[in-house]
Amino acid sequence: MLELERRSPLAFSLTLKDGRVIQTVGDVADFLSALTEDQRERVHWKTAILMLNSAMKEPRYLTTAAINLRSALLYDRLIEPHGN
């Protein structure tokens, strides 16, 4: 993969407790854009945002970005700890 686009798939999908599914770079970008300012200041979200930005510059970091996103979602209890 030479360049990431909004439709570029993540290494694995993430299903939120509310039923939304994050499957693509665009889904991640939309989700992160909807975070409140307070959420964006929390370390786990800062890390997730930083890793997505890194992946946009260097696509081989996309899996790491997805793992960081999963960790942030788990930390805020937005996904179940088992499964995805």
N, C-alpha and C positions, 0 to 999 in steps of 0.2 A: 504494500500500500504506500503510494508516494505522498498522498495528501489526504487529510481528513476533510470530509464534508458533513453537512448536517445529517445526511442519510447514512453515513458510515456506521456500521453496526458495532456495538460493544462486544467484548469477548463473551459476555453473558448478560442476560436480561435481569432486571431487578423489578419485582412486583411489590408495590407499596401496599400497606394495610388498607388503604382506601380504594384499592383496585387498579390504580394507574400503573402502567408498565413503562419502565425506562429501558429502551432497546437500542437507541442510536445516540450519536453525538448531539444531534439536535434536541432529543428528549432531555439529555443531561443539561444542555445549555438553557433550555426553557425552564427546567426545574430550578437550577441555580439562580436564574434571573428572578424567579419568584420569591426567593428567600428575603426575609426582612433584613433591615440593616443590622439589627441585633444578632440575628442568626449568622450573618456574614462575618461578624466580628469574633465568632467563636472559633477556636483553633481548629476543630475538626472540619468545619466548613471552609475555613481559609485554606487548609491543606487540600481539600477536594477541588477547590477552585484553582489553586496553583497547579495541581497535577493535570487538570483539564487543559489549562493554558499551555503547560509543557507538552502535552500530547498534541495540541494543535500545531506546535512548532516542530515536534519530532514524533510522528505517528507510532513509533515502537513503544512509546510510553502509555498508549491507550489502555492496555490491560491494567497497568499500575494505577491509572486514573480511575478506572472502574472499581478496583479494589478499595481505593481511598473513598470513593463515593459510597460504596457498600458499608464501609466502616462508619462513615458519618451518619448514614441512614440508620444503622443499628444503634449508634450512640444516642440518637434522638428517638429511638423506638418507632421509626417509621416503616420498618420492615420486620418480619419475623426472624428470629436468630437461626432458624433452621431453613433448609431449602435454599432460597436465593437471598 
